Amino acid sequence: MAIFVIIVVCVVLMALFFAVTIAGGRAHDRQNAERDEAERRRAERERQAPSRNSGTEI
């Protein structure tokens, strides 16, 4: 009986470990996607905006 309880606890802990690992990876992927999208939008704005020194150089 004690061995059965130990096995069940180990399986539950293993399942919890895998679930947390997968959830953490997905959260990290979402953060990377948000960062990449923000960087893409910033680069697009910089490309479209006129230069600050435009027409003022001698």
C-alpha distance matrix in Angstrom:
0.0 3.8 5.4 5.1 6.4 8.8 10.0 10.7 12.5 14.4 15.5 16.7 18.5 20.1 21.3 22.7 24.5 26.1 27.2 28.8 30.4 31.9 33.1 34.7 36.5 37.9 39.1 40.7 42.4 43.7 45.2 46.8 48.3 49.7 51.2 52.7 54.2 55.7 57.2 58.6 60.2 61.6 63.1 64.6 66.2 67.7 69.1 70.7 72.0 75.5 75.9 76.7 79.7 81.0 84.7 85.1 85.4 88.9
3.8 0.0 3.8 5.4 5.1 6.3 8.7 9.9 10.7 12.4 14.3 15.4 16.6 18.4 20.1 21.1 22.5 24.5 25.8 27.0 28.6 30.5 31.6 32.8 34.7 36.4 37.4 38.9 40.8 42.2 43.4 45.0 46.8 48.0 49.3 51.0 52.6 54.0 55.3 57.0 58.6 59.8 61.3 63.0 64.5 65.8 67.4 69.1 70.3 73.7 73.9 74.6 77.5 79.0 82.7 82.9 83.2 86.6
5.4 3.8 0.0 3.8 5.4 5.1 6.2 8.6 9.9 10.5 12.3 14.3 15.3 16.4 18.4 19.9 21.0 22.6 24.3 25.8 26.9 28.7 30.2 31.5 33.0 34.8 36.1 37.4 39.1 40.7 42.0 43.4 45.1 46.7 47.9 49.4 51.1 52.6 53.8 55.3 57.2 58.4 59.7 61.4 63.1 64.4 65.8 67.6 68.9 72.3 72.4 73.3 76.1 77.5 81.3 81.6 81.7 85.1
5.1 5.4 3.8 0.0 3.8 5.5 5.1 6.2 8.6 9.9 10.6 12.3 14.2 15.3 16.6 18.4 19.9 21.2 22.6 24.4 25.8 27.1 28.6 30.2 31.7 33.2 34.6 36.2 37.7 39.1 40.7 42.2 43.6 45.2 46.7 48.1 49.6 51.2 52.6 54.0 55.7 57.1 58.5 60.0 61.7 63.1 64.5 66.1 67.5 71.0 71.4 72.3 75.2 76.5 80.2 80.7 80.9 84.4
6.4 5.1 5.4 3.8 0.0 3.8 5.4 5.1 6.1 8.6 9.9 10.5 12.2 14.2 15.4 16.4 18.2 20.1 21.1 22.5 24.2 25.9 26.9 28.4 30.3 31.7 32.8 34.4 36.2 37.5 38.9 40.6 42.1 43.4 44.9 46.5 48.0 49.4 50.9 52.4 54.0 55.3 56.9 58.4 59.9 61.4 62.9 64.5 65.7 69.2 69.5 70.3 73.3 74.6 78.4 78.7 79.1 82.6
8.8 6.3 5.1 5.5 3.8 0.0 3.8 5.5 5.2 6.2 8.7 9.9 10.5 12.2 14.3 15.3 16.4 18.4 20.0 21.1 22.4 24.4 25.7 26.8 28.6 30.4 31.5 32.8 34.6 36.2 37.4 38.9 40.7 42.1 43.2 44.9 46.6 47.9 49.2 50.9 52.6 53.8 55.2 56.9 58.5 59.7 61.3 63.1 64.2 67.6 67.8 68.6 71.4 72.9 76.6 76.9 77.1 80.5
10.0 8.7 6.2 5.1 5.4 3.8 0.0 3.8 5.5 5.1 6.2 8.6 9.9 10.5 12.3 14.2 15.2 16.6 18.3 20.0 21.0 22.6 24.3 25.7 27.1 28.8 30.3 31.5 33.1 34.8 36.2 37.5 39.1 40.8 42.1 43.4 45.1 46.7 48.0 49.4 51.2 52.6 53.9 55.4 57.2 58.5 59.8 61.6 63.0 66.4 66.7 67.7 70.5 71.8 75.6 76.0 76.1 79.6
10.7 9.9 8.6 6.2 5.1 5.5 3.8 0.0 3.8 5.4 5.1 6.1 8.6 9.8 10.6 12.3 14.2 15.5 16.5 18.3 19.9 21.2 22.5 24.2 25.9 27.2 28.5 30.2 31.7 33.1 34.7 36.3 37.6 39.1 40.6 42.1 43.5 45.1 46.6 48.0 49.6 51.1 52.6 54.0 55.6 57.1 58.5 60.1 61.5 64.9 65.4 66.3 69.3 70.5 74.3 74.7 75.1 78.6
12.5 10.7 9.9 8.6 6.1 5.2 5.5 3.8 0.0 3.8 5.5 5.1 6.1 8.5 9.9 10.5 12.2 14.3 15.3 16.4 18.2 20.0 21.0 22.3 24.3 25.8 26.8 28.4 30.2 31.5 32.8 34.5 36.2 37.4 38.8 40.5 42.0 43.3 44.8 46.4 48.0 49.3 50.8 52.4 53.9 55.3 56.9 58.5 59.7 63.1 63.4 64.2 67.2 68.5 72.3 72.6 72.9 76.4
14.4 12.4 10.5 9.9 8.6 6.2 5.1 5.4 3.8 0.0 3.8 5.5 5.1 6.1 8.6 9.8 10.4 12.3 14.2 15.3 16.4 18.4 19.9 20.9 22.5 24.4 25.7 26.8 28.6 30.3 31.5 32.9 34.7 36.2 37.4 38.9 40.7 42.1 43.3 44.9 46.7 47.9 49.2 50.9 52.6 53.8 55.3 57.1 58.4 61.7 61.9 62.8 65.7 67.0 70.8 71.1 71.3 74.7
15.5 14.3 12.3 10.6 9.9 8.7 6.2 5.1 5.5 3.8 0.0 3.8 5.4 5.0 6.2 8.6 9.8 10.7 12.2 14.2 15.3 16.6 18.3 19.9 21.2 22.7 24.3 25.7 27.1 28.7 30.4 31.7 33.1 34.8 36.2 37.5 39.1 40.8 42.1 43.4 45.2 46.7 48.0 49.4 51.2 52.6 53.9 55.6 57.1 60.5 60.9 62.0 64.9 66.0 69.8 70.3 70.6 74.1
16.7 15.4 14.3 12.3 10.5 9.9 8.6 6.1 5.1 5.5 3.8 0.0 3.8 5.4 5.1 6.2 8.6 10.0 10.5 12.3 14.2 15.5 16.4 18.2 20.0 21.2 22.4 24.2 25.8 27.0 28.6 30.3 31.7 33.0 34.6 36.2 37.5 39.0 40.6 42.0 43.5 45.0 46.6 48.0 49.5 51.1 52.5 54.1 55.4 58.9 59.3 60.3 63.3 64.5 68.2 68.7 69.1 72.7
18.5 16.6 15.3 14.2 12.2 10.5 9.9 8.6 6.1 5.1 5.4 3.8 0.0 3.8 5.4 5.0 6.1 8.7 9.8 10.5 12.2 14.3 15.3 16.3 18.3 20.0 20.9 22.3 24.3 25.7 26.8 28.5 30.2 31.5 32.8 34.5 36.1 37.4 38.8 40.4 42.1 43.3 44.8 46.4 48.0 49.3 50.9 52.6 53.7 57.1 57.4 58.2 61.1 62.5 66.2 66.5 66.9 70.4
20.1 18.4 16.4 15.3 14.2 12.2 10.5 9.8 8.5 6.1 5.0 5.4 3.8 0.0 3.8 5.4 5.0 6.3 8.6 10.0 10.6 12.4 14.3 15.3 16.6 18.5 20.0 21.1 22.7 24.5 25.9 27.1 28.8 30.5 31.7 33.0 34.8 36.4 37.5 38.9 40.8 42.2 43.4 45.0 46.8 48.1 49.4 51.2 52.6 56.0 56.2 57.3 60.1 61.3 65.1 65.6 65.7 69.2
21.3 20.1 18.4 16.6 15.4 14.3 12.3 10.6 9.9 8.6 6.2 5.1 5.4 3.8 0.0 3.8 5.4 5.2 6.1 8.6 9.9 10.6 12.2 14.1 15.4 16.6 18.3 20.0 21.2 22.6 24.4 25.8 27.1 28.8 30.3 31.6 33.1 34.8 36.2 37.5 39.2 40.8 42.1 43.5 45.2 46.7 48.0 49.6 51.1 54.6 55.1 56.2 59.1 60.2 64.0 64.6 64.9 68.5
22.7 21.1 19.9 18.4 16.4 15.3 14.2 12.3 10.5 9.8 8.6 6.2 5.0 5.4 3.8 0.0 3.8 5.5 5.1 6.1 8.5 10.0 10.5 12.1 14.2 15.4 16.4 18.1 19.9 21.1 22.5 24.3 25.8 27.0 28.5 30.2 31.6 33.0 34.5 36.0 37.5 38.9 40.5 42.0 43.5 45.0 46.5 48.1 49.3 52.8 53.2 54.1 57.1 58.3 62.1 62.5 63.0 66.5
24.5 22.5 21.0 19.9 18.2 16.4 15.2 14.2 12.2 10.4 9.8 8.6 6.1 5.0 5.4 3.8 0.0 3.8 5.5 5.3 6.1 8.7 10.0 10.5 12.3 14.4 15.4 16.4 18.4 20.1 21.1 22.5 24.4 25.9 26.9 28.5 30.3 31.7 32.9 34.5 36.3 37.5 38.9 40.6 42.2 43.4 44.9 46.7 47.9 51.3 51.5 52.5 55.3 56.6 60.4 60.8 61.0 64.5
26.1 24.5 22.6 21.2 20.1 18.4 16.6 15.5 14.3 12.3 10.7 10.0 8.7 6.3 5.2 5.5 3.8 0.0 3.8 5.5 5.0 6.1 8.5 9.8 10.6 12.3 14.2 15.3 16.5 18.4 20.0 21.1 22.6 24.5 25.8 26.9 28.6 30.4 31.5 32.8 34.7 36.2 37.4 38.9 40.8 42.1 43.3 45.1 46.6 50.0 50.4 51.5 54.4 55.5 59.2 59.8 60.1 63.6
27.2 25.8 24.3 22.6 21.1 20.0 18.3 16.5 15.3 14.2 12.2 10.5 9.8 8.6 6.1 5.1 5.5 3.8 0.0 3.8 5.5 5.3 6.1 8.5 10.0 10.7 12.3 14.2 15.4 16.6 18.5 20.1 21.2 22.7 24.4 25.8 27.1 28.8 30.3 31.6 33.1 34.8 36.2 37.5 39.2 40.8 42.1 43.6 45.1 48.6 49.2 50.3 53.3 54.3 58.1 58.7 59.2 62.7
28.8 27.0 25.8 24.4 22.5 21.1 20.0 18.3 16.4 15.3 14.2 12.3 10.5 10.0 8.6 6.1 5.3 5.5 3.8 0.0 3.8 5.5 5.1 6.0 8.5 9.9 10.4 12.1 14.1 15.2 16.4 18.2 19.9 21.0 22.4 24.2 25.7 26.9 28.4 30.1 31.6 32.9 34.5 36.0 37.5 38.9 40.5 42.1 43.3 46.7 47.1 48.0 51.0 52.2 56.0 56.4 56.9 60.4
30.4 28.6 26.9 25.8 24.2 22.4 21.0 19.9 18.2 16.4 15.3 14.2 12.2 10.6 9.9 8.5 6.1 5.0 5.5 3.8 0.0 3.8 5.5 5.2 6.2 8.7 10.0 10.6 12.3 14.3 15.4 16.5 18.4 20.1 21.1 22.5 24.4 25.9 26.9 28.5 30.4 31.6 32.9 34.6 36.3 37.5 38.9 40.8 42.1 45.4 45.7 46.8 49.6 50.8 54.6 55.0 55.3 58.8
31.9 30.5 28.7 27.1 25.9 24.4 22.6 21.2 20.0 18.4 16.6 15.5 14.3 12.4 10.6 10.0 8.7 6.1 5.3 5.5 3.8 0.0 3.8 5.4 5.1 6.3 8.7 9.9 10.6 12.4 14.4 15.4 16.6 18.5 20.0 21.0 22.6 24.5 25.8 26.9 28.7 30.4 31.5 32.9 34.8 36.2 37.4 39.1 40.7 44.1 44.6 45.9 48.8 49.7 53.5 54.2 54.6 58.1
33.1 31.6 30.2 28.6 26.9 25.7 24.3 22.5 21.0 19.9 18.3 16.4 15.3 14.3 12.2 10.5 10.0 8.5 6.1 5.1 5.5 3.8 0.0 3.8 5.4 5.2 6.2 8.6 9.9 10.6 12.4 14.3 15.4 16.6 18.4 20.0 21.1 22.7 24.4 25.7 27.1 28.7 30.3 31.6 33.2 34.8 36.2 37.7 39.0 42.6 43.2 44.3 47.3 48.3 52.1 52.7 53.3 56.9
34.7 32.8 31.5 30.2 28.4 26.8 25.7 24.2 22.3 20.9 19.9 18.2 16.3 15.3 14.1 12.1 10.5 9.8 8.5 6.0 5.2 5.4 3.8 0.0 3.8 5.4 5.1 6.1 8.6 9.9 10.6 12.3 14.3 15.4 16.5 18.3 20.0 21.2 22.5 24.2 25.8 27.0 28.6 30.2 31.7 33.0 34.6 36.3 37.5 40.9 41.2 42.1 45.1 46.3 50.1 50.5 51.0 54.5
36.5 34.7 33.0 31.7 30.3 28.6 27.1 25.9 24.3 22.5 21.2 20.0 18.3 16.6 15.4 14.2 12.3 10.6 10.0 8.5 6.2 5.1 5.4 3.8 0.0 3.8 5.5 5.1 6.1 8.6 9.9 10.5 12.3 14.3 15.3 16.4 18.3 20.0 21.0 22.3 24.4 25.7 26.8 28.4 30.3 31.5 32.8 34.6 36.1 39.4 39.8 41.1 43.9 44.9 48.7 49.3 49.6 53.1
37.9 36.4 34.8 33.2 31.7 30.4 28.8 27.2 25.8 24.4 22.7 21.2 20.0 18.5 16.6 15.4 14.4 12.3 10.7 9.9 8.7 6.3 5.2 5.4 3.8 0.0 3.8 5.4 5.0 6.2 8.7 9.8 10.5 12.3 14.2 15.2 16.4 18.4 19.9 20.9 22.5 24.3 25.6 26.8 28.7 30.3 31.5 33.0 34.5 38.0 38.7 40.1 43.1 43.9 47.6 48.4 48.9 52.6
39.1 37.4 36.1 34.6 32.8 31.5 30.3 28.5 26.8 25.7 24.3 22.4 20.9 20.0 18.3 16.4 15.4 14.2 12.3 10.4 10.0 8.7 6.2 5.1 5.5 3.8 0.0 3.8 5.4 5.1 6.3 8.7 9.9 10.6 12.4 14.2 15.4 16.6 18.4 19.9 21.2 22.6 24.4 25.8 27.1 28.8 30.3 31.8 33.0 36.5 37.1 38.1 41.2 42.2 45.9 46.6 47.2 50.8
40.7 38.9 37.4 36.2 34.4 32.8 31.5 30.2 28.4 26.8 25.7 24.2 22.3 21.1 20.0 18.1 16.4 15.3 14.2 12.1 10.6 9.9 8.6 6.1 5.1 5.4 3.8 0.0 3.8 5.4 5.1 6.2 8.7 9.9 10.6 12.3 14.2 15.4 16.5 18.3 20.0 21.1 22.5 24.3 25.8 27.0 28.6 30.4 31.6 34.9 35.2 36.3 39.2 40.3 44.1 44.6 45.0 48.6
42.4 40.8 39.1 37.7 36.2 34.6 33.1 31.7 30.2 28.6 27.1 25.8 24.3 22.7 21.2 19.9 18.4 16.5 15.4 14.1 12.3 10.6 9.9 8.6 6.1 5.0 5.4 3.8 0.0 3.8 5.5 5.1 6.2 8.7 9.9 10.5 12.2 14.3 15.3 16.3 18.3 19.9 21.0 22.4 24.4 25.7 26.8 28.6 30.2 33.6 34.1 35.6 38.5 39.2 43.0 43.8 44.2 47.8
43.7 42.2 40.7 39.1 37.5 36.2 34.8 33.1 31.5 30.3 28.7 27.0 25.7 24.5 22.6 21.1 20.1 18.4 16.6 15.2 14.3 12.4 10.6 9.9 8.6 6.2 5.1 5.4 3.8 0.0 3.8 5.4 5.1 6.2 8.6 9.8 10.5 12.3 14.2 15.2 16.5 18.4 19.9 21.0 22.6 24.4 25.7 27.1 28.5 32.1 32.9 34.2 37.3 38.0 41.8 42.6 43.3 47.0
45.2 43.4 42.0 40.7 38.9 37.4 36.2 34.7 32.8 31.5 30.4 28.6 26.8 25.9 24.4 22.5 21.1 20.0 18.5 16.4 15.4 14.4 12.4 10.6 9.9 8.7 6.3 5.1 5.5 3.8 0.0 3.8 5.4 5.1 6.1 8.6 9.9 10.6 12.2 14.1 15.4 16.5 18.3 19.9 21.1 22.6 24.3 25.9 26.9 30.3 30.8 31.8 34.9 35.9 39.7 40.3 40.9 44.6
46.8 45.0 43.4 42.2 40.6 38.9 37.5 36.3 34.5 32.9 31.7 30.3 28.5 27.1 25.8 24.3 22.5 21.1 20.1 18.2 16.5 15.4 14.3 12.3 10.5 9.8 8.7 6.2 5.1 5.4 3.8 0.0 3.8 5.5 5.1 6.1 8.5 9.9 10.4 12.1 14.2 15.2 16.3 18.2 19.9 21.0 22.4 24.3 25.6 28.9 29.3 30.6 33.5 34.4 38.2 38.9 39.2 42.8
48.3 46.8 45.1 43.6 42.1 40.7 39.1 37.6 36.2 34.7 33.1 31.7 30.2 28.8 27.1 25.8 24.4 22.6 21.2 19.9 18.4 16.6 15.4 14.3 12.3 10.5 9.9 8.7 6.2 5.1 5.4 3.8 0.0 3.8 5.4 5.1 6.1 8.6 9.8 10.4 12.2 14.2 15.2 16.3 18.3 19.9 21.0 22.5 24.2 27.7 28.5 30.1 33.1 33.6 37.3 38.4 38.9 42.6
49.7 48.0 46.7 45.2 43.4 42.1 40.8 39.1 37.4 36.2 34.8 33.0 31.5 30.5 28.8 27.0 25.9 24.5 22.7 21.0 20.1 18.5 16.6 15.4 14.3 12.3 10.6 9.9 8.7 6.2 5.1 5.5 3.8 0.0 3.8 5.5 5.1 6.2 8.6 9.8 10.6 12.3 14.2 15.3 16.6 18.4 20.0 21.2 22.4 26.0 26.9 28.1 31.3 32.0 35.7 36.6 37.4 41.1
51.2 49.3 47.9 46.7 44.9 43.2 42.1 40.6 38.8 37.4 36.2 34.6 32.8 31.7 30.3 28.5 26.9 25.8 24.4 22.4 21.1 20.0 18.4 16.5 15.3 14.2 12.4 10.6 9.9 8.6 6.1 5.1 5.4 3.8 0.0 3.8 5.5 5.2 6.1 8.6 9.9 10.5 12.3 14.2 15.4 16.5 18.4 20.1 21.0 24.4 24.8 25.9 28.9 29.9 33.7 34.3 34.9 38.5
52.7 51.0 49.4 48.1 46.5 44.9 43.4 42.1 40.5 38.9 37.5 36.2 34.5 33.0 31.6 30.2 28.5 26.9 25.8 24.2 22.5 21.0 20.0 18.3 16.4 15.2 14.2 12.3 10.5 9.8 8.6 6.1 5.1 5.5 3.8 0.0 3.8 5.5 5.1 6.1 8.6 9.8 10.5 12.2 14.2 15.3 16.4 18.4 19.9 23.2 23.7 25.4 28.2 28.8 32.6 33.6 34.0 37.6
54.2 52.6 51.1 49.6 48.0 46.6 45.1 43.5 42.0 40.7 39.1 37.5 36.1 34.8 33.1 31.6 30.3 28.6 27.1 25.7 24.4 22.6 21.1 20.0 18.3 16.4 15.4 14.2 12.2 10.5 9.9 8.5 6.1 5.1 5.5 3.8 0.0 3.8 5.4 5.0 6.2 8.6 9.9 10.5 12.3 14.3 15.3 16.5 18.2 21.8 22.9 24.6 27.7 27.9 31.6 32.8 33.6 37.3
55.7 54.0 52.6 51.2 49.4 47.9 46.7 45.1 43.3 42.1 40.8 39.0 37.4 36.4 34.8 33.0 31.7 30.4 28.8 26.9 25.9 24.5 22.7 21.2 20.0 18.4 16.6 15.4 14.3 12.3 10.6 9.9 8.6 6.2 5.2 5.5 3.8 0.0 3.8 5.4 5.1 6.1 8.6 9.8 10.6 12.3 14.3 15.4 16.4 19.9 20.7 22.0 25.2 25.8 29.5 30.4 31.3 35.1
57.2 55.3 53.8 52.6 50.9 49.2 48.0 46.6 44.8 43.3 42.1 40.6 38.8 37.5 36.2 34.5 32.9 31.5 30.3 28.4 26.9 25.8 24.4 22.5 21.0 19.9 18.4 16.5 15.3 14.2 12.2 10.4 9.8 8.6 6.1 5.1 5.4 3.8 0.0 3.8 5.5 5.1 6.1 8.5 9.9 10.6 12.3 14.3 15.3 18.5 18.9 20.4 23.3 24.0 27.8 28.6 29.2 32.8
58.6 57.0 55.3 54.0 52.4 50.9 49.4 48.0 46.4 44.9 43.4 42.0 40.4 38.9 37.5 36.0 34.5 32.8 31.6 30.1 28.5 26.9 25.7 24.2 22.3 20.9 19.9 18.3 16.3 15.2 14.1 12.1 10.4 9.8 8.6 6.1 5.0 5.4 3.8 0.0 3.8 5.5 5.2 6.1 8.7 9.9 10.6 12.4 14.3 17.6 18.5 20.6 23.4 23.5 27.2 28.6 29.1 32.8
60.2 58.6 57.2 55.7 54.0 52.6 51.2 49.6 48.0 46.7 45.2 43.5 42.1 40.8 39.2 37.5 36.3 34.7 33.1 31.6 30.4 28.7 27.1 25.8 24.4 22.5 21.2 20.0 18.3 16.5 15.4 14.2 12.2 10.6 9.9 8.6 6.2 5.1 5.5 3.8 0.0 3.8 5.5 5.0 6.2 8.7 9.9 10.6 12.1 15.7 17.2 18.9 22.1 22.1 25.8 27.1 28.2 31.9
61.6 59.8 58.4 57.1 55.3 53.8 52.6 51.1 49.3 47.9 46.7 45.0 43.3 42.2 40.8 38.9 37.5 36.2 34.8 32.9 31.6 30.4 28.7 27.0 25.7 24.3 22.6 21.1 19.9 18.4 16.5 15.2 14.2 12.3 10.5 9.8 8.6 6.1 5.1 5.5 3.8 0.0 3.8 5.4 5.1 6.2 8.7 10.0 10.5 13.9 14.6 16.0 19.2 19.7 23.4 24.4 25.3 29.1
63.1 61.3 59.7 58.5 56.9 55.2 53.9 52.6 50.8 49.2 48.0 46.6 44.8 43.4 42.1 40.5 38.9 37.4 36.2 34.5 32.9 31.5 30.3 28.6 26.8 25.6 24.4 22.5 21.0 19.9 18.3 16.3 15.2 14.2 12.3 10.5 9.9 8.6 6.1 5.2 5.5 3.8 0.0 3.8 5.4 5.1 6.2 8.7 10.0 12.9 13.5 15.6 18.3 18.5 22.2 23.5 24.0 27.6
64.6 63.0 61.4 60.0 58.4 56.9 55.4 54.0 52.4 50.9 49.4 48.0 46.4 45.0 43.5 42.0 40.6 38.9 37.5 36.0 34.6 32.9 31.6 30.2 28.4 26.8 25.8 24.3 22.4 21.0 19.9 18.2 16.3 15.3 14.2 12.2 10.5 9.8 8.5 6.1 5.0 5.4 3.8 0.0 3.8 5.4 5.1 6.3 8.6 11.9 13.5 16.0 18.7 18.2 21.8 23.6 24.4 28.0
66.2 64.5 63.1 61.7 59.9 58.5 57.2 55.6 53.9 52.6 51.2 49.5 48.0 46.8 45.2 43.5 42.2 40.8 39.2 37.5 36.3 34.8 33.2 31.7 30.3 28.7 27.1 25.8 24.4 22.6 21.1 19.9 18.3 16.6 15.4 14.2 12.3 10.6 9.9 8.7 6.2 5.1 5.4 3.8 0.0 3.8 5.4 5.2 5.9 9.6 11.3 13.3 16.4 16.1 19.7 21.2 22.5 26.2
67.7 65.8 64.4 63.1 61.4 59.7 58.5 57.1 55.3 53.8 52.6 51.1 49.3 48.1 46.7 45.0 43.4 42.1 40.8 38.9 37.5 36.2 34.8 33.0 31.5 30.3 28.8 27.0 25.7 24.4 22.6 21.0 19.9 18.4 16.5 15.3 14.3 12.3 10.6 9.9 8.7 6.2 5.1 5.4 3.8 0.0 3.8 5.5 5.3 8.0 8.6 10.8 13.6 13.7 17.4 18.7 19.5 23.2
69.1 67.4 65.8 64.5 62.9 61.3 59.8 58.5 56.9 55.3 53.9 52.5 50.9 49.4 48.0 46.5 44.9 43.3 42.1 40.5 38.9 37.4 36.2 34.6 32.8 31.5 30.3 28.6 26.8 25.7 24.3 22.4 21.0 20.0 18.4 16.4 15.3 14.3 12.3 10.6 9.9 8.7 6.2 5.1 5.4 3.8 0.0 3.8 5.8 7.8 9.1 12.2 14.4 13.6 17.1 19.1 19.7 23.2
70.7 69.1 67.6 66.1 64.5 63.1 61.6 60.1 58.5 57.1 55.6 54.1 52.6 51.2 49.6 48.1 46.7 45.1 43.6 42.1 40.8 39.1 37.7 36.3 34.6 33.0 31.8 30.4 28.6 27.1 25.9 24.3 22.5 21.2 20.1 18.4 16.5 15.4 14.3 12.4 10.6 10.0 8.7 6.3 5.2 5.5 3.8 0.0 3.8 6.5 9.2 12.1 14.6 13.2 16.4 18.7 19.9 23.5
72.0 70.3 68.9 67.5 65.7 64.2 63.0 61.5 59.7 58.4 57.1 55.4 53.7 52.6 51.1 49.3 47.9 46.6 45.1 43.3 42.1 40.7 39.0 37.5 36.1 34.5 33.0 31.6 30.2 28.5 26.9 25.6 24.2 22.4 21.0 19.9 18.2 16.4 15.3 14.3 12.1 10.5 10.0 8.6 5.9 5.3 5.8 3.8 0.0 3.8 6.4 8.6 11.6 10.6 14.0 15.8 17.4 21.1
75.5 73.7 72.3 71.0 69.2 67.6 66.4 64.9 63.1 61.7 60.5 58.9 57.1 56.0 54.6 52.8 51.3 50.0 48.6 46.7 45.4 44.1 42.6 40.9 39.4 38.0 36.5 34.9 33.6 32.1 30.3 28.9 27.7 26.0 24.4 23.2 21.8 19.9 18.5 17.6 15.7 13.9 12.9 11.9 9.6 8.0 7.8 6.5 3.8 0.0 3.8 6.4 8.5 7.0 10.2 12.3 13.9 17.5
75.9 73.9 72.4 71.4 69.5 67.8 66.7 65.4 63.4 61.9 60.9 59.3 57.4 56.2 55.1 53.2 51.5 50.4 49.2 47.1 45.7 44.6 43.2 41.2 39.8 38.7 37.1 35.2 34.1 32.9 30.8 29.3 28.5 26.9 24.8 23.7 22.9 20.7 18.9 18.5 17.2 14.6 13.5 13.5 11.3 8.6 9.1 9.2 6.4 3.8 0.0 3.8 5.4 5.1 8.9 10.1 11.2 14.9
76.7 74.6 73.3 72.3 70.3 68.6 67.7 66.3 64.2 62.8 62.0 60.3 58.2 57.3 56.2 54.1 52.5 51.5 50.3 48.0 46.8 45.9 44.3 42.1 41.1 40.1 38.1 36.3 35.6 34.2 31.8 30.6 30.1 28.1 25.9 25.4 24.6 22.0 20.4 20.6 18.9 16.0 15.6 16.0 13.3 10.8 12.2 12.1 8.6 6.4 3.8 0.0 3.8 5.5 8.7 8.6 10.3 14.1
79.7 77.5 76.1 75.2 73.3 71.4 70.5 69.3 67.2 65.7 64.9 63.3 61.1 60.1 59.1 57.1 55.3 54.4 53.3 51.0 49.6 48.8 47.3 45.1 43.9 43.1 41.2 39.2 38.5 37.3 34.9 33.5 33.1 31.3 28.9 28.2 27.7 25.2 23.3 23.4 22.1 19.2 18.3 18.7 16.4 13.6 14.4 14.6 11.6 8.5 5.4 3.8 0.0 3.8 6.2 5.4 6.5 10.3
81.0 79.0 77.5 76.5 74.6 72.9 71.8 70.5 68.5 67.0 66.0 64.5 62.5 61.3 60.2 58.3 56.6 55.5 54.3 52.2 50.8 49.7 48.3 46.3 44.9 43.9 42.2 40.3 39.2 38.0 35.9 34.4 33.6 32.0 29.9 28.8 27.9 25.8 24.0 23.5 22.1 19.7 18.5 18.2 16.1 13.7 13.6 13.2 10.6 7.0 5.1 5.5 3.8 0.0 3.8 5.6 7.1 10.6
84.7 82.7 81.3 80.2 78.4 76.6 75.6 74.3 72.3 70.8 69.8 68.2 66.2 65.1 64.0 62.1 60.4 59.2 58.1 56.0 54.6 53.5 52.1 50.1 48.7 47.6 45.9 44.1 43.0 41.8 39.7 38.2 37.3 35.7 33.7 32.6 31.6 29.5 27.8 27.2 25.8 23.4 22.2 21.8 19.7 17.4 17.1 16.4 14.0 10.2 8.9 8.7 6.2 3.8 0.0 3.8 5.8 8.4
85.1 82.9 81.6 80.7 78.7 76.9 76.0 74.7 72.6 71.1 70.3 68.7 66.5 65.6 64.6 62.5 60.8 59.8 58.7 56.4 55.0 54.2 52.7 50.5 49.3 48.4 46.6 44.6 43.8 42.6 40.3 38.9 38.4 36.6 34.3 33.6 32.8 30.4 28.6 28.6 27.1 24.4 23.5 23.6 21.2 18.7 19.1 18.7 15.8 12.3 10.1 8.6 5.4 5.6 3.8 0.0 3.8 6.5
85.4 83.2 81.7 80.9 79.1 77.1 76.1 75.1 72.9 71.3 70.6 69.1 66.9 65.7 64.9 63.0 61.0 60.1 59.2 56.9 55.3 54.6 53.3 51.0 49.6 48.9 47.2 45.0 44.2 43.3 40.9 39.2 38.9 37.4 34.9 34.0 33.6 31.3 29.2 29.1 28.2 25.3 24.0 24.4 22.5 19.5 19.7 19.9 17.4 13.9 11.2 10.3 6.5 7.1 5.8 3.8 0.0 3.8
88.9 86.6 85.1 84.4 82.6 80.5 79.6 78.6 76.4 74.7 74.1 72.7 70.4 69.2 68.5 66.5 64.5 63.6 62.7 60.4 58.8 58.1 56.9 54.5 53.1 52.6 50.8 48.6 47.8 47.0 44.6 42.8 42.6 41.1 38.5 37.6 37.3 35.1 32.8 32.8 31.9 29.1 27.6 28.0 26.2 23.2 23.2 23.5 21.1 17.5 14.9 14.1 10.3 10.6 8.4 6.5 3.8 0.0
